[in-house]
Amino acid sequence: MKNEIGVLAGNVWELLNKKGPMTLTQLKKLVNSNDFTLHAAIGWLAREDKLDFQKSGNSIKINLK
């Protein structure tokens, strides 16, 4: 499971690098993963201080630092 989360974290980083800021809903549509693994991958990147979170209306956009 830890390996799966790490791989997904890399995929999320690549998506944000290529496409820019996205909401969790937008990310979920682009990755083939369940909610738990996606949330864990985002947490992984946040813990490594690689993400920035910006409130935009009623949603939060996730972006690379």
N, C-alpha and C positions, 0 to 999 in steps of 0.2 A: 504494500500500500504506500509506503514512504517513497518508493521509487516512482510510482504512478503520479504522486503529488508533485514530486520534483520535476518530472518530465512535463507535466501540465503547467507548472510555474514557468518553465522555459518557453512553452508555447504562448502563454499569456503575455510574457515579456515581449516576445517577437511580434505578436499582434499589436500591442500598444505602441511598439517602436515603429511599426509600419503604418498603422492607421490613426494613431493619436488617441486622445482621451475617449473613453467609452464608459457606458454605464454597465452595471453587472448584467442587466438583461441583454444588452448588446453583446457582451462577451459570451454569455451563455449560448446565444444563437450561433456563435462562430466556433465554439469548441464542442467536442463530442464527449461530454462528461456529466456526471451527476452533480447535484448541488453541493454535497459534502466535499467532494474532491476539488471542485472549483473554488469553494470558499477557503479550503485549506491551502490551495496554491496561492491565492491572493494574500492570505495570512503569511505564508512563507516569504513572499516578496516584500510585504510590508515590514516584516521582522528584519529583513535584510536592508531596510530603509531604501528600497528601490521604487516605492510608489508614493504618489501624492494623491490625496482625495479632496475633491472640490464639490461643494454643494451647488447644484444647479436646479433651481426650482424645487420640485419634490423629490428629485433623485440626486445621486452622488456620482460624479464622474471620477473614474480612476485613470491616472496618468503616470507615466514614468517621471522620475525626478531628473 
